[in-house]
Amino acid sequence: MKNAILGKKIGMSQIFTETGVVIPVTVVEAGPCYVSQIKTEAVDGYNAVQLSFMDTKDSRLTKAEIGHLKKANLSAKRYLKEFKISSEGLSLGSEIKCNIFTAGEKVDVSGYSKGHGFSGTIQKWNAHRLPMTHGTGPCHREPGSLSAHTDPSRVFKNHKMPGDWGDEKVTIQNLEIAKVDADRNLILIKGAIPGAKGAVVTICSAVKAK
């Protein structure tokens, strides 16, 4: 992994090219992030860099978390995330801004999808409802028959049934950066990314970019 940063999803917008083509983009407030820990193979068994993002109150952290951040001379931060990136040129407390990325670069964006709570098979799996004719009901949105009553006399694993929908980690690969605004800490990414407005996402250099 070459570069990585934490950001907050602002929402979707659109920009225009010089020829008038409309490009839908997602606006992300990326950084500034600060290096809160540098892990080395000699001490920790592997190389990695821990980044902190978004100020918060001391009362919302434990004493251990506050002491951990004080080692890097940092104030209370809400999010900590570890990335396996090179620590060359970095030290504790170093600032990382969105200008580590450039327009046209391919990135992988990870976040948690919108949570929809407990959902039925129609909403969650796009299943058909039962016939609306006489003799069916009183519920027309129930799953219907799940298995045979003689053989196999059980429900197979991974059968599509009602349950919690959403709030899962999703990664979209090879998205293109349309624009980088370092003055306002904004990154504009072509297309949609996971998460609701205000959700925290990670932007990393694409691992499968051609």
C-alpha positions in Angstrom: 0.0 0.0 0.0 1.4 3.4 -1.0 -0.8 6.0 0.6 -3.8 6.0 2.9 -6.0 8.5 4.8 -9.1 8.7 6.8 -12.0 10.9 5.8 -15.7 11.8 6.4 -18.2 11.4 3.7 -19.9 14.7 3.0 -22.3 13.7 0.2 -22.6 13.5 -3.6 -22.3 16.3 -6.1 -21.3 16.8 -9.7 -18.6 18.5 -11.6 -18.2 19.5 -15.3 -15.3 18.9 -17.6 -14.0 21.4 -20.1 -16.2 19.8 -22.8 -19.3 20.0 -20.6 -19.5 16.4 -19.6 -21.1 15.9 -16.2 -19.2 13.7 -13.7 -21.0 12.5 -10.6 -18.6 12.6 -7.6 -18.6 11.9 -3.9 -17.1 14.6 -1.7 -15.0 13.3 1.1 -13.4 15.5 3.8 -10.1 13.7 4.0 -7.9 14.5 6.9 -5.9 16.1 8.2 -4.7 12.9 9.9 -1.8 12.6 12.4 0.6 9.8 13.0 -0.2 8.4 16.5 2.1 5.3 16.3 4.7 3.8 14.1 5.1 0.0 14.3 8.3 -1.7 13.3 9.2 -5.3 12.6 11.9 -5.2 15.3 9.4 -4.3 18.0 6.0 -5.3 16.8 6.8 -8.0 14.3 5.5 -6.0 11.3 5.7 -2.5 9.8 2.6 -0.2 9.9 1.5 3.3 10.7 -1.4 4.2 12.9 -3.3 7.4 11.9 -5.7 9.4 14.1 -8.5 11.5 12.8 -11.2 14.0 14.1 -10.9 15.9 17.3 -13.0 14.9 20.3 -13.3 15.5 24.0 -11.0 13.9 26.6 -14.0 12.7 28.5 -14.9 10.4 25.6 -11.6 8.5 25.8 -10.1 6.2 28.3 -7.0 7.1 30.3 -5.0 4.5 28.2 -6.1 6.1 25.0 -5.3 9.6 26.2 -1.8 8.5 27.3 -1.3 6.7 24.0 -2.0 9.9 22.1 0.1 12.1 24.4 3.2 10.0 23.4 2.8 11.6 20.0 1.9 15.0 21.5 -1.6 14.8 20.1 -4.9 15.9 21.5 -7.9 13.6 21.9 -8.9 12.0 18.6 -12.0 10.1 17.8 -10.8 7.5 15.3 -7.6 5.5 15.1 -6.8 3.3 12.1 -3.7 1.3 11.2 -2.4 1.0 7.7 0.5 -1.0 6.3 2.1 1.9 4.6 5.8 3.0 4.5 6.8 5.1 7.5 9.7 6.7 5.5 9.7 10.5 6.2 7.1 10.2 9.0 7.4 10.6 12.7 5.1 10.7 15.7 2.7 13.6 15.3 3.3 14.1 11.6 0.4 15.6 9.7 -1.0 13.8 6.6 -3.2 15.8 4.3 -5.2 14.9 1.2 -2.6 16.2 -1.1 -0.8 12.8 -0.9 -3.3 11.8 -3.6 -3.6 13.4 -7.1 -6.3 13.7 -9.6 -6.6 10.7 -11.9 -5.2 8.3 -9.3 -6.9 5.0 -8.6 -8.0 4.3 -5.0 -9.8 1.7 -2.9 -12.5 3.1 -0.6 -13.8 1.2 2.4 -16.7 2.0 4.7 -19.8 0.6 6.4 -23.0 0.4 4.4 -26.2 2.0 5.5 -28.0 -0.1 8.2 -31.6 -1.0 7.5 -32.3 -3.0 10.7 -34.3 -6.2 10.6 -35.7 -6.6 7.1 -37.9 -9.2 5.4 -37.0 -11.3 2.4 -38.7 -9.0 -0.1 -36.7 -5.9 1.0 -33.4 -7.8 1.8 -33.3 -10.4 -1.0 -35.7 -8.9 -3.6 -38.0 -12.0 -3.3 -41.4 -12.2 -4.9 -44.5 -11.7 -2.7 -47.2 -14.4 -2.6 -50.1 -14.3 -5.0 -52.7 -11.7 -4.2 -55.6 -13.9 -5.1 -58.2 -15.5 -2.8 -56.9 -18.3 -0.7 -53.5 -16.7 0.0 -52.9 -14.8 3.1 -53.6 -13.2 5.4 -49.9 -12.3 5.0 -48.6 -11.9 1.4 -45.1 -10.9 2.2 -44.0 -13.9 4.3 -41.2 -16.1 3.0 -43.4 -19.1 2.1 -42.2 -22.7 2.1 -38.6 -23.1 3.3 -38.0 -26.8 2.8 -39.6 -30.2 2.2 -41.3 -31.8 5.2 -40.0 -35.3 4.5 -36.6 -35.1 2.8 -34.4 -33.3 3.8 -36.7 -32.3 6.6 -34.5 -29.3 7.5 -33.5 -25.9 6.2 -30.2 -25.7 4.4 -27.5 -23.4 5.6 -27.2 -20.0 3.8 -30.9 -20.0 2.9 -32.1 -16.5 2.2 -34.3 -15.5 5.1 -35.3 -12.4 7.0 -32.6 -10.7 9.2 -30.4 -7.7 9.7 -29.6 -5.9 6.5 -26.7 -3.5 5.9 -24.2 -2.1 8.3 -21.4 -4.3 6.8 -17.9 -3.3 5.7 -17.8 -2.7 2.0 -14.8 -2.0 -0.2 -15.1 -0.6 -3.7 -11.9 -0.9 -5.7 -10.3 1.1 -8.5 -12.3 4.3 -8.1 -10.8 7.4 -9.7 -10.1 10.6 -8.0 -11.6 13.5 -10.0 -10.2 16.4 -8.0 -8.2 17.2 -4.9 -8.8 20.4 -3.0 -5.9 20.6 -0.4 -7.0 24.1 0.9 -10.3 22.7 2.1 -9.2 19.1 2.7 -11.5 17.7 0.1 -11.2 14.7 -2.2 -13.7 14.3 -5.0 -14.1 10.6 -6.1 -15.9 9.6 -9.2 -19.1 7.6 -8.5 -20.6 6.4 -5.2 -18.8 5.1 -2.1 -20.2 3.1 0.8 -21.7 4.7 3.9 -24.2 7.3 4.8 -23.5 11.1 5.0 -21.1 11.8 7.8 -19.7 8.3 7.9 -16.0 7.7 8.2 -14.3 6.0 5.3 -10.8 5.0 4.5 -9.1 5.9 1.2 -6.1 3.8 0.1 -4.0 3.4 -3.0 -5.6 0.8 -5.2 -4.0 -2.6 -4.8 -5.3 -4.0 -8.1 -4.8 -0.9 -10.3 -3.5 -1.7 -13.8 
